[in-house]
Amino acid sequence: MVCFHARCMDNSGEIGNITVRASDTDIAIILLYHSPPFTATLLMDTGTNGRNTRKYINLTAVGEVMGALLCESLPAFHAFTGCDYTSAFVRKGKKRPFAILEKNKNIQQAFVSLGSDKGVTDNDRKSLQAFTASTYGAKQKESLMPLNTFRYKVFQKVYGPKATAKQSLGETQGFGC
């Protein structure tokens, strides 16, 4: 509804700035996604007066710096990495995943494809797999391997037997099937 009302105000031609009062990043993501065609300047009013944290964020300027493709990929990226409706990557936050997204146009395009009616291609799947592996620290070569193989490798590194162990997990008392 916020974008609908902002679009109606923009189409009226009477307003130079449109200010949306919100504290949720979901609103910022949605507004950035819709910002390129706006003629008015989109501002987000966030924070509180009581704590002296109130500020205005010029979403139009942010969107111009980020570029159309990155803005278009934000909703799927936000949902994928954790928002109000999905859990986040365990102890990863948003900074590292966003830095990876920002640097890679293929990953941006893959996230755009997630939200399109055209579907996700095999290249998009590979890009999303590499993104997920990179988020968990995979090097370039590791990010190209199947995600479950990488996950197993990480698991083995953390929980597997050490090189000095005399027997494998399968031979240890209580671990057999």
N, C-alpha and C positions, 0 to 999 in steps of 0.2 A: 504494500500500500504506500509506503514511503516514496518509492520510485515513481509510482503512478501519480501521486500528488506533486512531486517535484517536476515530473515531465509536463503536467498540466500547467504549472506555474511557468516553466520554461517556454512552453508553446504560446503562452499569453503575450510574451514579448514585453511585458511591463516591468520585469524585475531584472536587475543586474546581478544580484547575488541570491542564492537559495541557501538558507541555513537550516540544517537538520540538527536537532538537539537529541543526542543519544550517547550512551556510554558503552554500548556493546560493539565489539569489533566486527560482529556479523554485519551490522549496518554499514560500517565503513567498507567492508569487502563488497557488499552489494552495490553501494554507491560508486565505488571505483570501477566495478564491472560495467556499470551503466554510464560512466562519466564521459567517454569520448564524444558522443553526439550532442551533449548539452551545449547550448550557447551561453547560458548563464554560468556564473562561477559557483561551484558547489562547495559549501563550507560545512564542517561538522563541528558543532559546539559540544564539548565534552568536559568532564571534570565537575567540581563543585566550588561554589563561592566560599562555603564554610571552611574548607581546608586550603583555600587559595590555589586550587589546582585547575581552575577553569581555563580552557584555551580553545582557540579556533584553529582547525586544521583545514587548509585549503586543499580539498580533495582533487580539484581540477588541476592544480599545479603538481600534486603528487602523481596523478594519472599521466600527465604529460611527461614527467621525468621517467616513470616506469615504462611507458610505451603501451600501445594497444594490446599486443599479444600477452604480455605479462598480466595486465589488468583483466583480460578475458580468461586467463587461466586461474585467477584467484579463487573463485567460488569452489571449484573442484579441489584445488590444492587445500583450501581451508577445511573442507569436509574430510578430505583424505588424511590430513595430518592431525585432525582433532578440532571439533567445534562443539556447540551446544548439544549436538545429536550423535556425535561419534567420539569414541575415546581417542586420545592422542597416542602417538608413538611413545613407548615407555621411556621416560626420562630423557626425551629428546627436545621437547619444546618446539618453538617455531623458528628460532633464529637460524640454526644450522640447515634445516630443510629449505627455508626460504633462500638462503645463500646459494644452495645447490640449484634451486629452481631458477633463480635470477641469472645464473651463469649459463644455463643450458636451454637453448631455443627448442630442442627436440622434446625435452620434458615439458616445457610450457605448452607446446602443441599437443602433447599427449593429454594434459589436463584439460585443454580446450575440447579435445575429442570426447572426453568423458561426459561433458555436458551437451554434446551435440546429438542430433538425431541421425547423423550419418554413421555412428558407431565407432568403435575403437579398432584400429588396424593392428596387425602383428607388430609393426614397428613401435606403435604406441605402447603396447603391452611390454615390449622389451625396454622401452624408455622408463616406464613406471617401475619395472622390476629393478633397473639400474638405479633409479632414484631411491627406492626403498632400501636397497643394499647400501648405497652411499650414505644414506641417513644414519645407518648403523655402523659406519666407519669402513666400508669396503673400499679397497683400492681399485684403480681402473680395471685391472684384470679380473678381480673378484666380482665386480659389479656386473660383469658380462656372463657369469655362470648362473645357472638356474637358482632362483631365490631359495628354494628348500635346501639345495646343496650348500649355499653360503650359510644359511641358518644352522645347518648341521655342523659345518666347520667351526662356527663361532661357539656352538654348544660344546663341541669336543675340546676346544681350546680352554673353555672355562671349567667344564665338568668332567672331561675325559681323563683317563689315566695319564699320569706324568711319565716321562720317558724313563724314569728310574724305577717305575712300578714293576713288580715281579709278575703280576698277572693282570689280565684284562678284566673289565667289568663283568663280562659274561661268566668268568670263572670264579669270581668272588662269591663267597657265601652269602646267600640271601638275594642275589641279583639274578639268579638263573630263572628261566621260564618254567 
